[in-house]
């Protein structure tokens, strides 16, 4: 009978260590859960940044749809356009010629 008790004890110890291994290192382990939580936080931060950017773009599109002043400002800044009757002057600093 003592050999049966030893065998049962060894079997229980092996099962205990296998379960501990799975909990700490295997699939679904605590380390993996912590890693996934960090990835979720990074993704949520990225989503928040993108939502903010989308809101800014949405506001810009709305302002472009509603007013010609914004369109004119964009044309002046981005394309260098001027109104009819205006005179364009380009000032070049002396340092820029070197």
N, C-alpha and C positions, 0 to 999 in steps of 0.2 A: 504493500500500500504506500510506503514512503516514496517509491519511484513514481507512482501516479501523481502524488502531491507535487513532487519536483517537476514533473512534466507539465502539469497544469500551471504551476508558478512560472515556468519558463515560457509557456505559451502565452500567458497573460502579460508577461513583461515584453515579449516580442510584439504583441498586439498594441500595447501601450506606446512603445517606441515608434511603431509604424504610424499610429494616429498622431503622435506628437510631431513627427516629421511632416505629415500632410498639413498640420495646422500651421507650422512655422515656415515651411519651405515649399510645399507642393502647390498644386493648382488651387486657387481660392484661399491661399494662406493669408495671414495677417499682413505680411509684407506686400503681397500683391494687391490687397485691398487698399492699403495706404498709398501705393503707387497709383492706383486707379483714381483715388480721391484727389491726389495732386494733379493728375491729368485733367480731371473734371474741372478743378478750380482754374487751371490755365485756360481751358476752352471757354469757360464762362467769362473770364476776363477778356478774352479775344472777341467773344460775341458782343460783350458790352461796348468794346471799342468800335466794332463794326456797326452796331446799332446807332452809336453816336455819329459816326461818319455818314451813315445812311440818312439820318435826320438832317444833317447839315446839307447834304446833296438834295434832299427833298425840298428843303427850304429854298435853296438856290434855284431849283427848277420852278417852284411856285413863283418866286420873284421874277424870273425870266418870262414866265407866262403872263404875268399881270402888268408889268411896267416896262416901258421903253427906256427909262432912265438906266436901268440895270443893263439892258442890252447895249446901250450906247457906251456905258462905262467899260463893259467887257470888250467892245470893239476898239475903244481907245487904248486900253491897256494891252490887250493881247495882240491886236492886229496893227496898232499904230495908226488907226484911221482918224481923220479930222473932219469937221463939218465943212459944208460949203461956205466959202467966204472967210474961213479962218486961214491964218498963215502959220506954217509949221517952221519952227526954229529948232535946230539941233545944236546944242552947246557941247563942244569937245574940250575937255580939260587939257592943259598943256602937258601934264604927266602922261596922258594916254598916248601921245605921239611917239614915245620912246620905244 
